[in-house]
Amino acid sequence: MNVIWLAMIVAAVFAALLGSGAGGSMNALSAAMLASAKAAVELALSLVGPLCLWLGLMRIVERAGLLAAIARVAQPLLRRLFPSVPPEHPALGAIVMNFAANFLNMDNAATAFGLRAMRALKSLSRTPGVATNAMVLFLAINAAGISAFPVNVIAARAALKPDTAGDIMLPTLIVSFLSLLTAIGWAKLFERFSKPPPETIAPEATAPIQEEPSVIEAPPLPPARDRWIAAALGVALVALLVFRVVADVRGGLAIFSALRVAAGWVLPLLACAMVIYGYSRGVKVYEAAVEGARQGFEVFVSIVPFLVIILVAIGMMRASGVMDALTTLLTPVTEPLGMPAAVLPQALIRPLSGSAAMGVLVDTLKVYGPDSPDGFISSIIYGSSETTFYVLGVYFGAVGVRSLRHALAACLLADLSGMLIAVWVARLFL
């Protein structure tokens, strides 16, 4: 990461020096540095509330034993993907919750669960500051950006052409799934040919390590009456959601529009269900939520420096024109692969900055149209991918990892594979 960050800074400064005279490019670069630093802190501050909320809710279900139960159900698959993680370790439950939140496009919840998983995986490390194979694979899967409902992209398309806004849902889901498989493949391939660090040796090896408790003991069950009340509340929540969708459809709303309205219920229903489940298992839900929320501030303090440094470098590259130069340079290579030149800015910026990539997407949709090949491909690329450098910076920064090993190569190759898959799948649907 040291070399990459150095290269980004040096390239931006040299490009600005070679730019327009009278210090124009350097002035723009200076402004971009300060603006990016400010934006990074604002972004980090915007994460504090969601982190506290979701870590608090996660503590409730953890105390209730749900994470361990979920991990047991998914254990056959998780054991194959993460052989170095002991059965029923807290990391497995957090990983499952992170995957589920990503799939439902709940970014803030996914970040909270992902940071919890990284902290748990760190407990298995024997060498501080070095990424384990499990960490690298987890980051590669997150960088793949699997999502069932790309809300932001659909909203951007609906602003220009509402009747075809949802046409990208199925191709985006297909591309997301295929990108996930390629991310796992690249991470496992690098893992096979890289020298295993000491911390990836099986946990039962000679030297003992400090781990978090594998399973948090569930409290005694409350009276049967309370359990029945909790179960009834859960059934009522699901019934209300189904009733709302059916009522909207009967009222003349298209099924897709009804489901989109219902999707807005996911977050509050999930939060409510987590609290109800914790209460039904005898957890003191308020105290547990406060305990988990305290971790949010600890995480916030740990990620701010990393976020500022990486976003400043990205802002400098954009302001200096390095990003535009890369687009021009790569066009002869990408066009034979089927990727139009108009899509290249999206492909280059998406791994670096989510907000910048959304700006590029909106501009592409306005210029070329949502249903044009350029607009359609750009929409799928954004909806089926993730901000890789943000994921690497925040997740590794939160646990103090400085040696990424093969994480960056695996994530970037997964990004490249996913974008090429997006181009080919989009052309099938066009």
C-alpha positions as CSV (number, residue, x, y, z in Angstrom):
1,M,0.0,0.0,0.0
2,N,2.9,2.3,0.6
3,V,4.1,2.1,-3.0
4,I,0.6,2.5,-4.4
5,W,-0.2,5.6,-2.3
6,L,3.2,7.1,-3.2
7,A,2.6,6.4,-6.9
8,M,-0.8,8.1,-6.8
9,I,0.6,11.2,-5.1
10,V,3.6,11.5,-7.3
11,A,1.7,10.9,-10.5
12,A,-0.9,13.6,-9.6
13,V,1.8,16.2,-8.7
14,F,3.8,15.6,-11.9
15,A,0.7,15.7,-14.1
16,A,-0.3,19.0,-12.5
17,L,3.2,20.4,-13.0
18,L,2.9,19.5,-16.7
19,G,-0.5,21.1,-17.0
20,S,-1.6,24.6,-17.8
21,G,0.6,27.5,-17.0
22,A,0.3,30.2,-14.3
23,G,-0.1,27.6,-11.7
24,G,-3.6,26.8,-12.7
25,S,-3.3,23.0,-12.4
26,M,-1.4,23.2,-9.1
27,N,-4.0,25.5,-7.7
28,A,-6.7,23.0,-8.7
29,L,-4.6,20.3,-7.1
30,S,-4.3,22.2,-3.8
31,A,-8.0,22.8,-3.7
32,A,-8.7,19.1,-4.4
33,M,-6.4,18.0,-1.6
34,L,-8.2,20.2,1.0
35,A,-11.7,19.3,-0.4
36,S,-11.0,15.6,-0.4
37,A,-9.7,15.7,3.2
38,K,-12.8,17.6,4.3
39,A,-15.0,15.1,2.4
40,A,-13.3,12.2,4.0
41,V,-14.0,13.5,7.5
42,E,-17.6,14.2,6.6
43,L,-17.9,10.7,5.2
44,A,-16.5,9.2,8.4
45,L,-18.8,11.3,10.5
46,S,-21.8,10.1,8.5
47,L,-20.8,6.5,9.4
48,V,-20.7,7.0,13.2
49,G,-24.5,6.9,13.7
50,P,-25.1,3.8,11.5
51,L,-22.0,2.0,13.0
52,C,-23.3,2.6,16.5
53,L,-26.8,1.5,15.5
54,W,-25.9,-1.7,13.7
55,L,-23.1,-2.8,16.1
56,G,-25.6,-2.3,18.9
57,L,-28.2,-4.4,17.2
58,M,-25.6,-7.0,16.3
59,R,-24.6,-7.2,19.9
60,I,-28.2,-8.1,20.8
61,V,-28.4,-11.0,18.3
62,E,-24.9,-12.1,19.3
63,R,-26.0,-12.3,23.0
64,A,-29.0,-14.2,21.9
65,G,-26.8,-16.8,20.1
66,L,-28.2,-16.0,16.6
67,L,-24.8,-15.4,14.9
68,A,-23.5,-18.7,16.2
69,A,-26.7,-20.4,14.9
70,I,-26.4,-18.8,11.5
71,A,-22.7,-19.8,11.3
72,R,-23.6,-23.4,12.1
73,V,-26.1,-23.5,9.3
74,A,-23.6,-22.0,6.8
75,Q,-20.7,-23.9,8.3
76,P,-20.1,-26.4,5.4
77,L,-19.6,-23.6,2.9
78,L,-17.8,-21.3,5.4
79,R,-15.4,-24.1,6.4
80,R,-14.4,-24.5,2.7
81,L,-14.0,-20.8,2.2
82,F,-12.3,-20.0,5.5
83,P,-10.5,-23.2,6.6
84,S,-8.3,-21.2,9.1
85,V,-11.2,-20.0,11.1
86,P,-12.3,-22.3,13.9
87,P,-15.9,-23.7,13.9
88,E,-18.4,-21.4,15.7
89,H,-15.9,-18.5,16.0
90,P,-17.7,-15.1,16.1
91,A,-16.1,-14.2,12.8
92,L,-18.2,-16.7,10.9
93,G,-21.5,-15.2,12.1
94,A,-20.4,-11.7,11.4
95,I,-19.2,-12.7,7.9
96,V,-22.7,-14.2,7.2
97,M,-24.4,-11.1,8.4
98,N,-22.1,-8.9,6.3
99,F,-22.8,-11.0,3.1
100,A,-26.6,-10.8,3.8
101,A,-26.5,-7.0,4.3
102,N,-24.4,-6.5,1.1
103,F,-26.9,-8.7,-0.8
104,L,-29.8,-6.5,0.4
105,N,-27.9,-3.3,-0.5
106,M,-27.8,-2.2,3.2
107,D,-24.3,-0.5,2.9
108,N,-24.1,0.9,6.4
109,A,-25.2,-2.3,8.0
110,A,-22.8,-4.3,5.8
111,T,-19.9,-2.0,6.9
112,A,-20.8,-2.5,10.6
113,F,-20.9,-6.2,10.2
114,G,-17.8,-6.3,8.1
115,L,-15.8,-4.3,10.6
116,R,-17.0,-6.7,13.3
117,A,-15.9,-9.6,11.2
118,M,-12.4,-8.1,10.6
119,R,-11.9,-7.5,14.3
120,A,-12.8,-11.1,15.0
121,L,-10.5,-12.3,12.2
122,K,-7.7,-10.2,13.7
123,S,-8.0,-12.2,16.9
124,L,-6.7,-15.2,14.9
125,S,-3.6,-13.4,13.7
126,R,-0.2,-14.2,15.2
127,T,1.6,-11.4,13.3
128,P,0.1,-7.9,13.9
129,G,-0.3,-5.7,10.9
130,V,-0.2,-8.6,8.3
131,A,-3.3,-9.6,6.4
132,T,-4.3,-13.3,6.9
133,N,-5.6,-15.4,4.1
134,A,-9.1,-15.3,5.6
135,M,-8.9,-11.4,5.7
136,V,-7.9,-11.3,2.1
137,L,-10.7,-13.6,0.9
138,F,-13.2,-11.7,3.0
139,L,-12.1,-8.4,1.5
140,A,-12.1,-9.8,-2.1
141,I,-15.7,-11.0,-1.6
142,N,-16.7,-7.6,-0.3
143,A,-15.0,-5.9,-3.2
144,A,-17.1,-8.0,-5.6
145,G,-20.1,-6.0,-4.4
146,I,-22.9,-8.6,-4.8
147,S,-26.3,-6.9,-4.6
148,A,-29.8,-7.9,-5.3
149,F,-31.3,-4.4,-5.5
150,P,-29.1,-1.6,-6.8
151,V,-31.3,1.2,-5.4
152,N,-29.0,4.1,-6.3
153,V,-28.6,3.1,-9.9
154,I,-32.4,2.5,-10.4
155,A,-33.1,5.9,-8.8
156,A,-30.7,7.6,-11.2
157,R,-32.2,5.8,-14.2
158,A,-35.8,6.5,-13.0
159,A,-35.1,10.2,-13.0
160,L,-34.6,10.1,-16.7
161,K,-36.8,7.2,-17.9
162,P,-38.9,5.6,-15.1
163,D,-40.5,2.9,-17.3
164,T,-37.2,1.0,-17.9
165,A,-35.4,1.9,-14.7
166,G,-35.6,-1.6,-13.3
167,D,-34.4,-3.4,-16.4
168,I,-30.9,-3.7,-14.9
169,M,-32.0,-5.7,-11.9
170,L,-31.6,-9.2,-13.4
171,P,-28.4,-8.5,-15.3
172,T,-26.9,-6.8,-12.3
173,L,-27.7,-9.8,-10.1
174,I,-26.2,-12.2,-12.6
175,V,-23.0,-10.1,-12.9
176,S,-22.8,-9.7,-9.1
177,F,-23.0,-13.5,-8.7
178,L,-20.4,-14.2,-11.4
179,S,-18.1,-11.4,-10.0
180,L,-18.4,-13.0,-6.6
181,L,-17.2,-16.4,-8.0
182,T,-14.3,-14.7,-9.8
183,A,-13.3,-12.8,-6.6
184,I,-13.2,-16.1,-4.7
185,G,-11.2,-17.7,-7.5
186,W,-8.6,-15.0,-7.6
187,A,-8.1,-14.9,-3.9
188,K,-7.8,-18.7,-3.7
189,L,-5.3,-18.7,-6.6
190,F,-3.1,-16.1,-5.0
191,E,-3.4,-17.9,-1.7
192,R,-2.1,-21.1,-3.2
193,F,1.0,-19.5,-4.7
194,S,1.8,-17.1,-1.9
195,K,3.9,-18.1,1.1
196,P,1.5,-18.5,4.1
197,P,2.3,-16.1,6.9
198,P,2.6,-17.5,10.5
199,E,-0.9,-16.3,11.5
200,T,-2.6,-18.4,8.9
201,I,-1.4,-21.7,10.4
202,A,-4.3,-23.7,11.9
203,P,-5.4,-22.3,15.3
204,E,-4.6,-25.6,17.0
205,A,-0.9,-25.1,16.2
206,T,1.6,-24.9,19.1
207,A,1.6,-21.3,20.2
208,P,-1.6,-20.3,21.9
209,I,-3.4,-17.1,20.6
210,Q,-5.7,-14.7,22.2
211,E,-9.2,-15.1,20.7
212,E,-12.6,-13.7,21.4
213,P,-15.0,-16.2,23.0
214,S,-16.1,-18.6,20.3
215,V,-19.7,-18.6,21.3
216,I,-21.4,-16.2,23.6
217,E,-23.5,-18.1,26.0
218,A,-27.2,-17.4,25.5
219,P,-29.1,-16.2,28.6
220,P,-31.8,-18.3,30.2
221,L,-35.1,-18.3,28.2
222,P,-37.8,-15.9,29.4
223,P,-41.2,-17.2,30.3
224,A,-43.2,-18.9,27.6
225,R,-45.7,-16.0,27.5
226,D,-42.9,-13.6,26.4
227,R,-41.7,-16.0,23.8
228,W,-45.2,-16.3,22.3
229,I,-45.6,-12.6,22.3
230,A,-42.2,-12.2,20.4
231,A,-43.2,-14.8,17.9
232,A,-46.6,-13.2,17.3
233,L,-44.9,-9.8,16.7
234,G,-42.5,-11.4,14.2
235,V,-45.4,-13.0,12.3
236,A,-47.3,-9.7,12.3
237,L,-44.3,-7.9,10.8
238,V,-44.1,-10.3,7.9
239,A,-47.9,-10.3,7.4
240,L,-47.9,-6.5,7.3
241,L,-45.1,-6.4,4.6
242,V,-47.0,-9.0,2.4
243,F,-50.3,-7.2,2.9
244,R,-48.7,-3.9,1.8
245,V,-47.3,-5.3,-1.4
246,V,-50.6,-7.0,-2.3
247,A,-52.6,-3.9,-1.5
248,D,-50.3,-1.7,-3.7
249,V,-50.6,-4.2,-6.6
250,R,-54.4,-4.3,-6.3
251,G,-54.4,-0.6,-6.2
252,G,-52.9,-0.4,-9.6
253,L,-49.3,-0.1,-8.8
254,A,-46.9,-2.3,-10.9
255,I,-45.4,-5.2,-9.1
256,F,-41.9,-3.8,-9.5
257,S,-43.0,-0.5,-8.0
258,A,-44.7,-2.2,-5.2
259,L,-41.6,-4.2,-4.4
260,R,-39.5,-1.1,-4.5
261,V,-41.8,0.5,-1.9
262,A,-41.6,-2.6,0.2
263,A,-37.8,-2.5,0.0
264,G,-37.9,0.7,2.0
265,W,-39.3,-1.4,4.9
266,V,-36.3,-3.7,5.0
267,L,-34.1,-1.7,7.4
268,P,-36.7,-1.0,10.1
269,L,-38.1,-4.5,9.9
270,L,-34.7,-6.0,10.2
271,A,-33.9,-3.8,13.2
272,C,-37.2,-4.6,14.8
273,A,-36.8,-8.4,14.2
274,M,-33.3,-8.3,15.8
275,V,-34.7,-6.7,18.9
276,I,-37.7,-9.0,19.1
277,Y,-35.4,-12.1,18.7
278,G,-33.1,-10.9,21.4
279,Y,-35.9,-10.2,23.8
280,S,-37.4,-13.7,23.1
281,R,-34.1,-15.2,24.0
282,G,-33.9,-13.4,27.3
283,V,-31.4,-10.7,26.3
284,K,-31.5,-7.3,28.1
285,V,-31.8,-5.6,24.7
286,Y,-31.2,-2.0,25.8
287,E,-28.1,-2.7,27.7
288,A,-26.7,-5.0,24.9
289,A,-27.4,-2.3,22.3
290,V,-25.6,0.4,24.3
291,E,-22.7,-2.0,24.8
292,G,-22.4,-2.7,21.1
293,A,-22.9,1.0,20.1
294,R,-19.8,1.9,22.2
295,Q,-17.7,0.0,19.7
296,G,-18.9,2.3,16.9
297,F,-16.9,5.2,18.3
298,E,-13.8,3.0,18.7
299,V,-14.2,2.0,15.0
300,F,-14.7,5.6,14.0
301,V,-11.5,6.8,15.6
302,S,-9.6,3.9,13.9
303,I,-10.8,4.5,10.3
304,V,-10.7,8.3,10.0
305,P,-6.9,8.6,9.3
306,F,-6.9,5.9,6.7
307,L,-10.0,7.3,5.0
308,V,-8.5,10.8,4.8
309,I,-5.2,9.7,3.3
310,I,-6.7,7.4,0.6
311,L,-9.5,9.9,-0.5
312,V,-7.0,12.7,-0.7
313,A,-4.8,10.7,-3.1
314,I,-7.9,9.8,-5.2
315,G,-9.0,13.5,-5.3
316,M,-5.6,14.5,-6.5
317,M,-5.6,12.0,-9.3
318,R,-8.9,13.2,-10.6
319,A,-8.0,17.0,-10.3
320,S,-4.6,16.5,-12.0
321,G,-6.0,14.8,-15.1
322,V,-4.3,11.5,-14.4
323,M,-7.7,9.7,-14.5
324,D,-8.5,11.2,-17.9
325,A,-5.1,10.3,-19.2
326,L,-5.6,6.7,-18.1
327,T,-8.9,6.6,-20.0
328,T,-7.3,7.7,-23.2
329,L,-4.4,5.3,-22.8
330,L,-6.6,2.3,-22.1
331,T,-9.2,2.8,-24.8
332,P,-7.3,0.9,-27.6
333,V,-7.0,-2.1,-25.2
334,T,-10.6,-2.1,-23.9
335,E,-12.5,-1.4,-27.1
336,P,-11.6,-4.8,-28.7
337,L,-13.0,-6.4,-25.5
338,G,-16.4,-4.8,-26.1
339,M,-16.1,-2.0,-23.5
340,P,-17.0,1.4,-25.1
341,A,-14.8,4.4,-24.5
342,A,-17.7,6.2,-22.8
343,V,-17.8,3.5,-20.2
344,L,-14.1,3.6,-19.3
345,P,-14.3,6.6,-16.8
346,Q,-16.9,4.6,-14.9
347,A,-14.7,1.5,-14.9
348,L,-11.7,3.4,-13.7
349,I,-13.3,5.6,-11.0
350,R,-15.7,3.0,-9.5
351,P,-12.9,1.2,-7.5
352,L,-11.7,4.5,-6.2
353,S,-14.7,6.6,-5.3
354,G,-18.4,5.7,-5.0
355,S,-19.7,9.3,-5.1
356,A,-17.4,10.2,-8.0
357,A,-18.6,7.1,-9.9
358,M,-22.2,8.0,-9.3
359,G,-21.5,11.4,-10.7
360,V,-19.9,9.8,-13.8
361,L,-22.9,7.5,-14.1
362,V,-25.5,10.3,-14.0
363,D,-23.5,12.2,-16.6
364,T,-23.3,9.1,-18.9
365,L,-27.1,8.5,-18.5
366,K,-27.8,12.2,-19.4
367,V,-25.5,12.3,-22.4
368,Y,-26.2,8.9,-23.9
369,G,-29.5,7.9,-22.4
370,P,-30.4,5.1,-19.9
371,D,-31.2,2.5,-22.5
372,S,-28.2,3.2,-24.8
373,P,-25.4,0.6,-24.7
374,D,-23.2,3.1,-22.8
375,G,-25.8,3.9,-20.3
376,F,-26.9,0.3,-19.8
377,I,-23.4,-1.0,-19.4
378,S,-22.4,1.8,-17.0
379,S,-25.4,1.1,-14.9
380,I,-24.6,-2.5,-14.5
381,I,-20.9,-1.9,-13.7
382,Y,-21.9,0.5,-10.9
383,G,-24.6,-1.7,-9.5
384,S,-22.5,-4.9,-9.5
385,S,-19.2,-3.5,-8.1
386,E,-17.9,-1.9,-5.0
387,T,-15.5,0.9,-4.1
388,T,-12.4,-1.3,-3.7
389,F,-9.9,1.2,-2.3
390,Y,-12.5,2.4,0.2
391,V,-13.2,-1.2,1.3
392,L,-9.4,-1.9,1.6
393,G,-8.7,1.3,3.4
394,V,-11.6,1.1,5.9
395,Y,-11.5,-2.6,6.7
396,F,-7.8,-3.0,6.9
397,G,-7.3,0.3,8.6
398,A,-9.8,-0.6,11.3
399,V,-7.7,-3.5,12.4
400,G,-4.3,-1.9,11.8
401,V,-3.3,-4.1,8.8
402,R,-0.4,-2.5,6.8
403,S,0.9,-5.5,4.8
404,L,-1.9,-6.3,2.4
405,R,0.0,-9.3,0.9
406,H,-2.0,-10.4,-2.2
407,A,-5.3,-8.5,-1.2
408,L,-4.9,-5.6,-3.7
409,A,-4.0,-7.8,-6.7
410,A,-6.9,-10.2,-6.0
411,C,-9.4,-7.3,-5.5
412,L,-8.3,-5.4,-8.6
413,L,-8.3,-8.5,-10.8
414,A,-11.8,-9.4,-9.5
415,D,-12.8,-5.8,-10.4
416,L,-11.5,-6.2,-13.9
417,S,-13.1,-9.6,-14.4
418,G,-16.4,-8.3,-13.1
419,M,-16.4,-5.3,-15.4
420,L,-15.7,-7.4,-18.4
421,I,-18.5,-9.8,-17.4
422,A,-20.8,-6.8,-17.0
423,V,-20.0,-5.7,-20.6
424,W,-20.7,-9.2,-22.0
425,V,-23.9,-9.8,-19.9
426,A,-25.2,-6.3,-20.7
427,R,-24.8,-6.9,-24.5
428,L,-26.8,-10.1,-24.1
429,F,-29.7,-8.2,-22.5
430,L,-29.4,-5.4,-25.0
